[in-house]
Amino acid sequence: MTPTPIADRCTIEVHLTEADLAEALRRDARDGLTARPKHLPPKWFYDERGSLLFEDITRLEEYYPTRRETEILEREASAIAARTGATTLLELGAGTSTKTRLLLDALADAGTLDRIVPFDVCEPVLVAAGPELAAAYPDVRVDAVVGDFEQHLGRLPMEGTTLVAFLGGTIGNLTPSERHTFLTDVREGLAPGDTFLLGTDLVKGESRLVAAYDDAAGVTAAFNKNVLTVLNRTLAADFQPDRFEHVAVWNAEEEWIEMRLRSLRPQSVHIGDLGMRVHFAKGEEIRTEISAKFRRDRVASELAAAGYLLTHWWTDPDEDFALSLAVPA
């Protein structure tokens, strides 16, 4: 697919259209809401309202990951730039690339940066963010890519010495088998000299973890229930969000948080575009997200299994969050 210019030194390449997204949502809703137990992928949280709510979550006192990752980047960005010598920064799940500016600044200061590749599922976000990045870094080319990292990693435009960044602990939303597939797919696109920077939230006390996903102000609850609004709007469903409650549970065996929506009463929901009716018993739940937490040995072993060597490990002083730098083994 030929990239389309959207500003001076800025192009966008689209591998995922609105029609593709709509079909994927139909498939995920049909499969997930007829499964036992019911589940939905967390990527459907992020319509415009959901994205704004998540931005609000990142500013909550209870939600530490964004602050801790930013602290590490503020302290270590120059070291990461020096160790990678990257000419291209490719960010998976880039959004507006807010935290990534710390890396971009460090690479620009080191004099190596000449290309930014923000990769995200949301085209409007990249259409807005791409020209802003080009304006902020006048000696750099921005080649934005719209796609799903479960499908389109093989189409990423790799060139030069590339640092691939996957920040925010987003890898925790994947199951172990999904993580292995993802890490392997990224590894297959790396050449000698390329590097992979991974953000992971670390295992800690249950009460603190649950609070991060069930804040006192109810912002995370609103974010969780917003997925029902997405289904209503997109698939002509008639969910009533106030008939569900937000639940966050620590699964100690798997070492992950589960976010769920629990039905407060027996109810039946019609999904018009799918021609189906979904029944809920009182107390029945939809799992809407997992957020795995990690230990260093797990990160190292999962990277090794996918063909990487972990070379550097950075945490904040309280060891709440970690950044890992890895190279192809």
C-alpha positions as CSV (number, residue, x, y, z in Angstrom):
1,M,0.0,0.0,0.0
2,T,1.4,3.4,-1.0
3,P,1.7,5.9,1.9
4,T,-0.4,9.1,1.6
5,P,1.2,12.4,2.4
6,I,-0.7,14.3,5.2
7,A,1.8,17.1,5.9
8,D,5.4,18.1,5.1
9,R,7.7,15.2,5.9
10,C,4.7,13.1,7.1
11,T,2.9,10.2,5.5
12,I,0.2,7.7,6.6
13,E,-0.2,4.1,5.5
14,V,-3.5,2.5,6.2
15,H,-3.9,-1.3,6.6
16,L,-7.0,-1.2,8.8
17,T,-10.1,0.6,7.6
18,E,-13.3,1.5,9.5
19,A,-15.0,-1.4,7.7
20,D,-12.2,-3.8,8.9
21,L,-12.7,-2.6,12.5
22,A,-16.5,-3.0,12.3
23,E,-16.2,-6.5,11.0
24,A,-13.6,-7.3,13.8
25,L,-16.0,-6.0,16.4
26,R,-18.8,-8.1,15.1
27,R,-16.7,-11.2,15.2
28,D,-15.3,-10.5,18.7
29,A,-18.8,-9.7,20.1
30,R,-20.3,-12.8,18.5
31,D,-17.5,-15.1,19.7
32,G,-17.0,-13.5,23.1
33,L,-20.6,-13.1,24.2
34,T,-21.5,-16.7,23.3
35,A,-18.5,-18.1,25.1
36,R,-18.5,-19.5,28.6
37,P,-17.4,-17.5,30.5
38,K,-18.2,-14.4,28.4
39,H,-15.4,-12.1,27.4
40,L,-14.5,-9.1,25.1
41,P,-11.1,-7.9,24.0
42,P,-9.9,-4.7,25.7
43,K,-9.2,-2.9,22.4
44,W,-12.9,-2.0,22.1
45,F,-12.6,0.3,25.1
46,Y,-10.9,2.9,23.0
47,D,-13.5,5.0,21.1
48,E,-13.2,8.7,21.5
49,R,-14.8,8.8,25.0
50,G,-12.9,5.7,26.1
51,S,-9.6,7.2,25.1
52,L,-10.4,10.4,27.0
53,L,-11.4,8.3,30.1
54,F,-8.1,6.4,29.9
55,E,-6.2,9.7,29.8
56,D,-8.1,10.6,33.0
57,I,-7.1,7.2,34.5
58,T,-3.4,7.8,33.9
59,R,-3.7,10.9,36.1
60,L,-5.3,9.2,39.0
61,E,-3.4,8.8,42.3
62,E,-4.2,5.1,42.4
63,Y,-2.9,4.5,38.8
64,Y,0.9,4.5,39.2
65,P,2.1,2.8,35.9
66,T,2.2,5.9,33.7
67,R,4.0,7.9,36.4
68,R,6.5,5.2,37.1
69,E,7.3,4.5,33.4
70,T,7.7,8.3,32.8
71,E,10.1,8.5,35.7
72,I,12.2,5.7,34.2
73,L,12.2,7.4,30.8
74,E,13.1,10.8,32.2
75,R,16.1,9.1,33.9
76,E,17.2,6.7,31.3
77,A,16.2,8.1,27.9
78,S,19.7,9.4,27.1
79,A,21.2,6.0,28.1
80,I,18.7,4.2,25.8
81,A,19.6,6.5,23.0
82,A,23.3,5.9,23.5
83,R,23.0,2.1,23.7
84,T,20.7,1.8,20.6
85,G,22.1,4.4,18.3
86,A,18.6,4.2,16.6
87,T,17.9,6.2,13.4
88,T,14.3,5.1,13.5
89,L,11.9,4.9,16.5
90,L,9.0,2.7,15.8
91,E,6.3,2.8,18.5
92,L,3.6,0.1,18.7
93,G,0.3,1.4,20.0
94,A,1.6,4.9,19.7
95,G,-1.5,7.0,20.4
96,T,-0.3,10.6,20.7
97,S,3.3,9.5,21.5
98,T,3.3,11.6,24.7
99,K,5.7,9.6,26.8
100,T,7.7,8.8,23.7
101,R,8.8,12.4,23.3
102,L,11.4,11.7,26.0
103,L,13.0,9.0,23.8
104,L,12.6,11.1,20.7
105,D,14.3,14.1,22.4
106,A,17.2,11.9,23.5
107,L,17.7,10.4,20.1
108,A,17.5,13.8,18.5
109,D,20.0,15.2,21.0
110,A,22.3,12.3,20.2
111,G,22.1,13.2,16.5
112,T,20.9,9.8,15.2
113,L,17.1,10.2,14.8
114,D,15.9,10.7,11.2
115,R,12.6,8.7,11.2
116,I,9.6,8.2,13.4
117,V,7.1,5.4,12.7
118,P,4.0,5.7,15.0
119,F,1.8,2.5,14.7
120,D,-1.7,2.5,16.0
121,V,-5.2,1.1,15.4
122,C,-6.8,4.5,15.3
123,E,-6.4,6.5,12.1
124,P,-7.8,9.8,13.4
125,V,-5.3,9.8,16.3
126,L,-2.4,9.3,13.8
127,V,-3.7,11.9,11.4
128,A,-3.6,14.4,14.2
129,A,-0.4,13.3,15.9
130,G,1.7,12.7,12.8
131,P,2.0,16.3,11.7
132,E,2.6,17.4,15.3
133,L,5.6,15.1,15.5
134,A,6.9,16.3,12.1
135,A,6.6,19.9,13.3
136,A,8.3,19.1,16.7
137,Y,11.2,17.4,14.9
138,P,12.0,19.4,11.8
139,D,14.9,17.2,10.6
140,V,12.9,14.0,10.9
141,R,10.5,12.1,8.6
142,V,7.2,10.7,10.1
143,D,5.7,7.6,8.5
144,A,2.6,6.8,10.4
145,V,1.0,3.3,10.0
146,V,-2.6,2.4,10.8
147,G,-2.9,-1.3,11.7
148,D,-3.5,-4.0,14.3
149,F,-0.3,-5.5,15.8
150,E,-2.1,-8.9,15.8
151,Q,-2.3,-8.7,12.0
152,H,0.0,-6.2,10.4
153,L,3.4,-6.3,12.1
154,G,4.9,-7.9,8.9
155,R,3.9,-4.8,6.9
156,L,5.8,-2.3,9.0
157,P,8.3,-0.2,7.0
158,M,11.6,-1.1,8.7
159,E,14.7,0.7,7.6
160,G,17.9,2.0,9.2
161,T,18.8,1.1,12.8
162,T,15.4,0.7,14.5
163,L,14.3,0.9,18.1
164,V,10.9,-0.8,18.4
165,A,9.1,0.5,21.5
166,F,6.0,-1.1,23.2
167,L,5.3,0.9,26.3
168,G,2.7,1.3,28.9
169,G,2.5,-2.3,30.1
170,T,0.1,-3.0,27.2
171,I,1.7,-6.4,26.6
172,G,0.0,-7.4,29.9
173,N,-3.4,-7.4,28.0
174,L,-2.2,-10.5,26.1
175,T,-2.4,-14.1,27.4
176,P,0.9,-16.0,27.5
177,S,0.4,-17.6,24.2
178,E,-0.6,-14.3,22.6
179,R,2.5,-12.7,24.1
180,H,4.7,-15.4,22.5
181,T,3.1,-14.8,19.1
182,F,3.4,-11.1,19.4
183,L,7.0,-11.1,20.6
184,T,7.9,-13.6,17.8
185,D,6.3,-11.5,15.2
186,V,8.2,-8.4,16.3
187,R,11.4,-10.4,16.5
188,E,11.0,-11.6,12.9
189,G,11.0,-7.9,11.7
190,L,14.2,-7.0,13.5
191,A,17.6,-6.9,11.8
192,P,21.0,-7.1,13.4
193,G,21.6,-3.9,15.3
194,D,17.9,-3.3,16.0
195,T,16.5,-3.2,19.5
196,F,13.2,-3.8,21.3
197,L,12.1,-1.7,24.3
198,L,9.3,-3.2,26.4
199,G,7.4,-1.7,29.3
200,T,6.0,-4.1,31.9
201,D,4.1,-3.5,35.2
202,L,5.6,-5.6,38.0
203,V,4.0,-7.9,40.6
204,K,3.2,-6.1,43.9
205,G,0.7,-6.2,46.7
206,E,-2.9,-7.2,45.8
207,S,-4.6,-4.2,47.5
208,R,-2.4,-1.7,45.5
209,L,-3.0,-3.6,42.2
210,V,-6.8,-3.7,42.7
211,A,-7.0,-0.1,43.6
212,A,-5.2,0.9,40.4
213,Y,-8.0,-0.8,38.5
214,D,-10.9,0.2,40.8
215,D,-10.3,3.8,41.8
216,A,-12.4,5.6,44.4
217,A,-13.7,8.2,41.9
218,G,-15.1,5.5,39.6
219,V,-13.2,6.6,36.5
220,T,-12.1,3.1,35.7
221,A,-15.7,1.8,36.2
222,A,-16.9,4.3,33.6
223,F,-14.1,3.3,31.3
224,N,-15.0,-0.4,31.7
225,K,-18.7,0.2,31.1
226,N,-18.0,2.3,28.1
227,V,-17.4,-0.9,26.1
228,L,-21.1,-1.5,26.4
229,T,-21.8,1.9,24.9
230,V,-19.5,1.1,22.0
231,L,-21.5,-2.1,21.4
232,N,-24.8,-0.2,21.6
233,R,-23.7,2.4,19.1
234,T,-21.8,0.2,16.7
235,L,-23.8,-3.0,16.7
236,A,-27.3,-1.6,17.5
237,A,-27.3,-3.3,20.9
238,D,-29.5,-2.4,23.8
239,F,-27.1,-2.9,26.8
240,Q,-28.1,-0.8,29.8
241,P,-24.7,0.0,31.5
242,D,-26.3,0.8,34.8
243,R,-27.4,-2.9,35.0
244,F,-23.8,-3.9,35.3
245,E,-21.1,-3.2,37.9
246,H,-17.4,-2.9,37.4
247,V,-15.3,-5.5,39.1
248,A,-11.5,-5.7,39.4
249,V,-10.0,-9.0,40.7
250,W,-6.4,-10.1,41.3
251,N,-5.8,-13.6,39.9
252,A,-2.9,-14.8,42.0
253,E,-2.3,-18.0,40.1
254,E,-1.9,-16.2,36.7
255,E,-0.5,-13.0,38.3
256,W,-2.8,-10.7,36.5
257,I,-5.7,-8.3,37.2
258,E,-9.0,-9.2,35.6
259,M,-11.5,-6.4,34.9
260,R,-15.1,-7.7,34.6
261,L,-18.6,-6.4,34.2
262,R,-21.0,-8.2,36.5
263,S,-24.7,-8.3,35.7
264,L,-26.8,-6.9,38.6
265,R,-29.9,-8.8,37.6
266,P,-31.2,-11.4,35.2
267,Q,-31.4,-9.7,31.8
268,S,-31.5,-10.2,28.1
269,V,-29.7,-8.0,25.6
270,H,-30.5,-7.7,21.9
271,I,-27.6,-7.1,19.5
272,G,-29.4,-5.9,16.3
273,D,-26.5,-6.1,13.8
274,L,-25.8,-9.7,14.8
275,G,-29.4,-10.8,15.0
276,M,-28.7,-12.4,18.4
277,R,-29.9,-12.1,22.0
278,V,-27.5,-12.5,24.9
279,H,-28.9,-13.7,28.3
280,F,-27.3,-12.9,31.6
281,A,-28.0,-14.5,35.0
282,K,-27.7,-12.3,38.1
283,G,-24.0,-12.2,38.9
284,E,-22.8,-13.4,35.5
285,E,-19.7,-11.6,34.3
286,I,-18.1,-10.5,31.1
287,R,-14.3,-10.4,31.3
288,T,-13.2,-7.2,29.5
289,E,-9.5,-7.1,30.3
290,I,-6.6,-8.9,31.8
291,S,-3.5,-7.0,32.8
292,A,-0.6,-9.3,33.6
293,K,2.1,-8.3,36.0
294,F,5.6,-9.5,35.6
295,R,8.8,-10.5,37.4
296,R,12.2,-10.0,35.8
297,D,12.7,-13.8,35.3
298,R,9.4,-14.1,33.5
299,V,10.2,-11.2,31.2
300,A,13.7,-12.6,30.4
301,S,12.3,-16.1,29.8
302,E,9.5,-15.0,27.5
303,L,11.9,-12.8,25.5
304,A,14.4,-15.7,25.2
305,A,11.6,-18.0,24.1
306,A,10.8,-15.6,21.3
307,G,14.4,-15.2,20.2
308,Y,15.7,-12.2,22.1
309,L,18.5,-11.5,24.6
310,L,17.6,-9.2,27.5
311,T,20.5,-6.7,27.8
312,H,19.2,-4.0,30.1
313,W,16.6,-3.7,32.8
314,W,15.5,-0.5,34.4
315,T,13.0,0.1,37.2
316,D,11.8,3.0,39.3
317,P,13.2,3.2,42.9
318,D,10.1,1.4,44.3
319,E,10.3,-1.3,41.6
320,D,6.7,-0.8,40.5
321,F,7.4,-0.8,36.8
322,A,10.2,-1.9,34.4
323,L,11.6,-1.1,31.0
324,S,13.5,-3.9,29.3
325,L,15.9,-3.5,26.4
326,A,16.4,-6.6,24.2
327,V,18.3,-7.5,21.0
328,P,17.8,-10.3,18.5
329,A,19.6,-13.4,19.9
